[in-house]
Amino acid sequence: MKMRFIAPLLTSSLLLLGGCLGSLADKDLVLPRDFQPRQYERLAVINQDPQVQFSEFVESELLRKGYKVKEGSVVRQLLKKEGIPQESLDTQALAKIGNLLQVQGIVLCRALEFSRFKDSYRLSIKMVAPETGNTIWSAQGALEGRSGQKSGMLLKEIVVSSLKKLPRVQ
């Protein structure tokens, strides 16, 4: 008789726990030990993936951490005006963007993998030095959405989780 009540209770508890664990984003931030946020305080953010737009979430998170971020539409207008394709930027283009926008770093956003059918995303966010094209830091995050979860909220959750340990500008 007791087993009849315990089995459903145990099953529902495991399902609830699995649902909670499923919302944790897989994330990785690679940051040099000597990274000084003040050296890279002024930033531009460029979304390099035409299918998955999440640069606004990156901009918001960077602003929240005290970075000075060029407005996204200003960056897009500049790229269009200069005829620079945002999907593929070489060192020369990065230097030109950095000079014209007077930024110390360019943050590149790209979806590495995504499935709209399963609502799962793996994102890459990395900051490069405009004058050299060298990567200063990089972050990746992945998450599979829950049923009914909006993709915008899922992308925001990945970005916030991926950039959580990025130091604030003091």
SULCORRA-V319646 format. One line per field, one symbol per residue. phi: phi as a letter, one per 20 degrees, with the letter a starting at -180 (. if undefined). psi: psi as a letter, one per 20 degrees, with the letter a starting at -180 (. if undefined). A space follows every 50 residues. Layout:
phi: ???
psi: ???
This chain:
phi: .fffefgfffffffffffffffefeebbcdcfgefdgffcfeccdceedf ecdbffffgfffffenfedffgfffffffffemefffcdegffffffgff eldebceddbeebbcffelcccdccbddeffdnffebbccbbadfegnff ffffffffffffegefffee
psi: ghhhhgghggghghggghhghiipppqppopqhjpohhhlhoqqppojoi hoojhhhggghgghjjqoppphhggggggggikopihoprhggggggggh ilqiqppppqphqqohgilqqoqppqpqphhhjqpgqqqqqqqprrpipq hghgggggggghjgjpqqp.
